[in-house]
Amino acid sequence: MTRSPAPTELLRQWLDRQLPPPAAAWLREQSGKLAVDRSERTLQISLGMVVRKIGRDDLALTPADLEVAATARPDWDPSRWSVDVATRVLMLACSAEERDVFAERFTRLCRYADLGESIALYSGLPVYPHPEALVDQASEGIRTNMRAVFEAIAHRSPYPRDHFDVQRWNQMVLKALFIGSTLHPVVGLDARANPELARILSDYAHERWAAGRPVSPELWRCLGPFAQGGMLDDLERAAASHEATERMAAALALSASPDQRARRMLAGMPDMSDAIAGGRLNWDALADAMQAAHG
């Protein structure tokens, strides 16, 4: 049986393939230093030089690269990474000490990081050793109002799905809506849906409506499987919206509800119902429609 490559092996391969020879040589030199001297000071010096030595180009990955990445770490998706993010993640992962020391180091680095460093540090959560020891700091990270930092944790990463408890998960989903982020890149969004989150989102929708503010159509995705009673009233309101994406989301949420009333409501939306049954309307299609509507 062929062994799946470690994420750090893949990062080395991708960077070595893409970086110009001087940058690749510098990375090999720094990696050698970190293998011998894993002190925090040496790591901080190396991390601080990354952008100047490596640059900020996008990490050029092929579909085959992404398939291998998902084999190395299920649902790991580094498709939006840059070379500086990949380099910083590699350096930190390869300088890891024992569990508690690494967790303390990660916390200190996050505490004093600038924006680019924060994005890199949190992006590496799926591939660091001792992931269970980093939950508290990851939870702190999702409290940020900086979308780029929040999305480094929440988007295209299996880490929250695999390591957040229900309270932390629900906080992350609500925070995404609160800061205007999107939900469709959240790994495990449907699998981690829960009744408490549905109630939280229903209350949030009512707060938005009372303030005369719009509600993200994606909100209904986490509510649909648990919709009954007043939540179905919420979906009925969404289904009557003049916004096409909100009507689409309401139909999708109704299709996920086990309530008989939901089925009757969906039957009253024959075009949407047919599109769902035919596979033309799903949450991915809704995400595409939302992106098109907002340019």
Residue pairs with C-beta under 8 A, 6 or more apart in sequence:
4 71
4 72
5 13
5 68
5 71
5 72
6 72
7 69
7 72
7 73
7 76
7 93
7 126
7 127
8 90
8 93
8 94
8 127
9 72
10 65
10 68
10 69
10 72
11 86
11 87
11 89
11 90
11 93
11 127
12 31
12 90
14 59
14 60
14 61
14 65
14 86
15 24
15 27
15 59
15 83
15 86
15 87
15 90
16 24
16 27
16 28
18 57
18 59
18 60
18 83
19 27
19 54
19 83
23 53
23 54
23 55
26 53
26 54
27 53
27 54
27 87
30 46
30 49
30 91
31 90
31 91
31 94
33 42
33 46
34 42
34 43
34 46
34 91
34 94
34 95
35 94
38 95
38 96
38 97
40 105
40 108
42 95
43 91
43 92
43 95
43 105
44 109
46 91
47 88
47 91
47 92
47 109
47 117
50 84
50 87
50 88
50 91
51 84
51 116
54 83
54 84
54 87
55 83
55 84
56 82
56 83
56 84
57 82
57 83
58 81
58 82
58 83
59 78
59 81
59 82
59 83
59 85
59 86
61 69
61 78
61 79
61 81
66 77
66 78
66 79
69 76
69 77
69 78
70 76
70 77
73 126
73 127
73 158
74 158
75 126
75 158
75 161
75 187
75 188
76 126
76 127
76 157
76 158
77 156
77 157
77 187
78 86
78 123
78 156
79 156
80 155
80 156
81 123
84 116
84 120
85 119
85 120
85 123
85 124
88 117
88 120
88 121
88 124
89 120
89 121
89 123
89 124
89 127
89 128
92 106
92 109
92 121
92 124
92 128
93 124
93 127
93 128
93 129
96 102
96 128
96 129
96 130
97 105
99 129
99 130
99 133
100 133
102 128
102 129
102 130
102 133
103 130
103 133
103 134
103 137
106 121
106 128
106 134
106 137
107 136
107 137
109 117
109 121
110 118
110 121
110 122
110 137
110 140
110 141
113 121
115 146
115 148
115 149
118 141
118 146
118 149
118 152
119 148
119 149
119 152
120 152
122 138
122 141
122 149
122 152
122 153
123 152
123 157
125 131
125 134
125 138
125 153
125 157
125 159
126 157
126 158
126 159
128 134
131 159
131 162
131 163
132 163
134 163
135 163
135 164
135 168
138 153
138 159
138 160
138 163
138 164
139 164
139 168
139 171
141 149
141 150
141 152
141 153
142 150
142 153
142 154
142 160
142 168
142 171
142 172
142 175
143 175
144 150
145 179
147 179
147 180
147 181
150 175
150 176
150 179
150 181
151 181
151 185
153 159
153 160
153 172
154 160
154 172
154 176
154 181
154 185
154 186
155 181
155 182
155 185
155 186
156 185
156 187
157 187
158 187
158 188
160 168
160 169
160 172
160 186
160 187
160 188
161 169
161 187
161 188
161 191
161 192
162 188
164 172
166 194
166 196
166 197
169 192
169 194
169 197
170 194
170 196
170 197
170 200
172 186
173 183
173 186
173 189
173 197
173 201
173 222
174 197
174 200
174 201
174 204
175 181
176 182
176 183
176 186
177 183
177 201
177 204
177 216
177 218
177 219
182 216
182 218
182 287
182 290
183 189
183 216
183 218
183 219
183 221
183 222
184 218
184 283
184 284
184 286
184 287
189 221
189 222
190 221
190 225
193 221
193 222
193 225
193 226
194 226
195 226
197 222
197 223
198 222
198 223
198 225
198 226
198 227
198 231
201 219
201 222
201 223
202 223
202 230
202 231
202 234
204 219
205 215
205 219
205 234
206 234
208 214
208 215
209 215
209 237
214 243
215 238
215 246
217 238
217 243
217 245
217 246
217 248
217 249
217 250
217 286
217 290
218 249
218 283
218 286
218 287
218 290
219 249
220 234
220 235
220 238
220 249
220 250
220 252
220 253
221 249
221 252
221 253
221 283
223 231
223 234
223 235
223 253
224 235
224 252
224 253
224 254
224 255
224 256
224 257
225 256
225 257
225 258
226 257
227 234
227 235
227 253
227 254
227 256
227 257
227 259
227 262
228 257
228 259
228 261
228 262
232 257
232 259
232 261
232 262
232 265
235 250
235 253
235 254
235 257
235 262
235 265
236 250
236 265
238 246
238 247
238 249
238 250
238 253
239 247
239 250
239 251
239 254
239 265
239 269
240 247
241 247
241 250
244 289
244 293
245 286
245 289
245 290
245 293
247 269
247 272
248 272
248 281
248 285
248 286
248 289
249 286
250 269
251 266
251 269
251 272
251 273
251 275
251 276
251 281
252 276
252 281
252 282
252 283
252 286
254 262
254 263
254 265
254 266
254 269
255 262
255 266
255 273
255 276
257 263
266 272
266 273
266 276
267 273
272 281
275 281
276 282
